[in-house]
Amino acid sequence: MLTQDDVAAMLRQASLRVTKPRLAVVAAVDRLPHADTESVIAAVREELPGVSHQAVYDSLHTLSALGILRTIKPAGSVARYETRTGDNHHHVVCRSCGAVADVDCAVGETLCLTPSDTHGFRVDEAEVVYWGLCPQCAAATDDADAHA
């Protein structure tokens, strides 16, 4: 968990003013990894009831652009946010309920992360999203299949 002092230092290092909405947004994302925008707004409003949607949207955009937050956008899903930045971890997403979890980068031989042709791009990162069913949705599916 990030402390308010940690967040304030990150904001100052990025040449941003330390504001209550920015502190609250980072704290909410840190508490709720992979939260969508509406969940972040709701969490921020628990601390700052009068904060506007726009202030939260602006904070999410600015903090993501500066690398303080990371935005992930699984196919067919809304944008989600996390404070785990600076590494090349991946995600696993439930096809049923949309739950998201971190997956550390594979170590050793990772052929799928080396492109067969870069088309002249200077590749510095690969993003992998694993899809499947979370334990709860898999159990519910197994139960439904057993009773069918």
Stockholm file with secondary structure:
# STOCKHOLM 1.0

chainA/1-148         MLTQDDVAAMLRQASLRVTKPRLAVVAAVDRLPHADTESVIAAVREELPGVSHQAVYDSLHTLSALGILRTIKPAGSVARYETRTGDNHHHVVCRSCGAVADVDCAVGETLCLTPSDTHGFRVDEAEVVYWGLCPQCAAATDDADAHA
#=GR chainA/1-148 SS CCCHHHHHHHHHHTTCCCCHHHHHHHHHHHHSTTEEHHHHHHHHHHHCTTCCHHHHHHHHHHHHHTTSSEEECCTTSCCEEESCCSSCCEEEEETTTCCEEEECCCCSCCGGGSCSCCTTCCCCCCCCEEEECCHHHHHHHHHHHHTC
#=GC SS_cons         CCCHHHHHHHHHHTTCCCCHHHHHHHHHHHHSTTEEHHHHHHHHHHHCTTCCHHHHHHHHHHHHHTTSSEEECCTTSCCEEESCCSSCCEEEEETTTCCEEEECCCCSCCGGGSCSCCTTCCCCCCCCEEEECCHHHHHHHHHHHHTC
//
